[in-house]
Amino acid sequence: MNRKVVLSGIQPTGNLHLGRYFGAIENWVHLQNDFDCVYCVVNYHAITMPYNPVKLQENVWELVYNLLACGVNHESLFIQSKIPEHTELCWILSCMCSYGELSRMTQFKDKTDQVKEKNKDSFVSCGLFTYPVLQAADILMYRADYVPVGKDQDQHLELTRNIAQRFNAVVGKDYFVAPEALYTETPKILSTADPSKKMSASAGDKHNIDLFAPVDTIRKQIRSAVTDTGERSDTMSAGVENLFQLLKACKQTAIYNELLAEYSNQTLSYAVLKDHVADAVIQMVQPIQDRKKEIIADKKAVKDMIKSSSMNIRERAIATLNEVRSLTGLN
Ligand code: TRP
C-alpha cells in the first residue's frame, strides 16, 4: 500500500518548549505511524530574517537532537540546505507566482514590522518576500498530500495550491498534487507567566517552558504560574484553564477529572493543582531528556545519520527536479 505523504517544516529558531511540543512535534511523531512523513529543518527560511551564521548552525543541530529525542525518526528528518534542489524549485515556482499574491501575505507584513522594530539599520530581505514560494517548493517537491500546520499557515498553504495549479496549467499536465492542511486537535498552551499570551520563545524566557530545562526549573515555573485573583467567578480564568490543559496534554485524565471536580466544588487548592501539573510535565519530559543525553553523547553519529537521511530524501528531490526541468523547457 502506498502511504500518503505528509510534509512539514520547522524553523531552527527559538527553543523547543511545551507549546511547540504539544502543538506540533508530538503530532509529527504520531503521524509517522500512518504516513510517509518528511520533516524538514528549514534553515533556508531562517536566513530570511536578520541572523547570526554561527548561531544558526548551532540552532540547526540542537533542533535536530531535540527532534530525535522527541521521537522523530531519523529517516524522516532532513536539513533543508542539504537539498539545494529546494532553491531551484523555488526559483521556477517564483516565476509562476505573482507579485500581487505575495504582497498580500500577512506574515510578510508582520515580519517586516518585526525587522524594522528590532533594528532600524537592518533591512527587509527579498527572501522574506519570497519565503512562501520556498515553502511551496518544500511541499510540492515531495508531492505532499497533507501538511500538518497551525492556522497561521493557512494563507501559505492556499498560495501553495494556487502555485501548483498555475504550474500545472503552464506545463499542461496535472503534475503537482494540491496539498491539504492537516489539522489535528492539539492542545493550545499559554504562557504560565502571562496567560493572555500564547506560550512562545520570542516573548522571552519566562513565557515558555523549555522541554529540556532542568526539572527543578520546570517545577519552579509551574509553581509561579498565574492563576486567578481568588474571587468567585462563573468562568475559569485563562491561567487555571491552562494548567488543566497541561494536565490533559500530559494524559493525566484521572487526576484531571478529580481536580476538575474539586474546582467545581470550590475545594481545589491551586498549590495542589500546580504540584500535579509539575509532576505530570516532569514525568512526560524525563524520558525525552534522557534520550537526548544518549543522543548528544555521540554527536558525530547523529550528524552522519542526518546527512545520510538527507541524501536519501534528496534522491526524491532530484527525481522531481528532473521532471520539472523537462516539463518547463529547462532541460
Ligand atoms: N513557515 C513555516 C512556519 O513558520 C515553516 C515551514 C517552512 C513549513 N516550510 C514548510 C511548514 C513546509 C510546513 C511545510 O512554521
Residues whose N, C-alpha, C, O or C-beta is under 5 A from the ligand:
A	BS01	LIG	L7 S8 G9 I10 V42 Q135 D138
